[in-house]
Amino acid sequence: MICTERLILRKWIDKDLEPFAAINQDPKVMEFFPGQLTREETLVLITRFNAHIEQHGFGLYACEERHSRQFIGFVGLNIPNFKAHFTPCVEVGARLAVKFWGIDYALEAARKMIAVGFEQFALSEIVGFTTVNNKRSRGLMEKIGMQRDPNDDFYHPNINIDHPLGLHVLYRLRNEKFTNS
C-alpha cells in the first residue's frame, strides 16, 4: 500500500470490479480510448494489473480516497507490452471517475508513483503518452514536469494508423530532473 496525503494506492480487490467497470463504461472517461470496456474486459484488466504488481513490484494500483475509502480509479506505473521507438520503458498512467477530476488527485498520486519509481526502483526515466487531443492527460504530464519532444510523437501500434486516436504524443521525465513538490 502506498499513501499520499489524500489517497491510498493498493492492490486490486474483488469489490473494485463494479466501480471500475462503471468508470470503463463512462463515455467521458473513455473519450480518448478506442472504446469502452465491458465488465468482463475490466475483470481481465484487473487481473493483469495485479499480475504486473506481483511480477515487477509496482504497477497500476487501485486508488481510493483516504477519508472515505471510496474507490476512485487507478494510478501507477506500468511496463507497456507493445513495441515502439521508446520501449522498453516504464509509463505513468491514471484513470479516475469523472467526479474526481479537477481536484488534483491524479497529480498527487502520479507524483507519488514517480517518486517511488525513481527512489525505490532506481528507474532512470518514466514516460507518459496519450493521444494528441487529450488535453487533460497532457496537462497532467506537464504539471509533473514531463517534457515533450515532437520528434518522439508516434502512432500507437495497437490502434489503426487511420484511426483519429492513433497519433500519440510522448512525454519523458528523467530521474535527475524530478522534484517531488
Helices and strands as residue ranges (DSSP letters): E 2-3, E 7-10, G 14-16, H 17-24, H 39-56, E 60-65, E 71-78, E 91-96, G 98-100, H 105-119, E 125-131, H 135-144, E 147-148, G 150-152, E 154-155, E 167-174, G 175-177
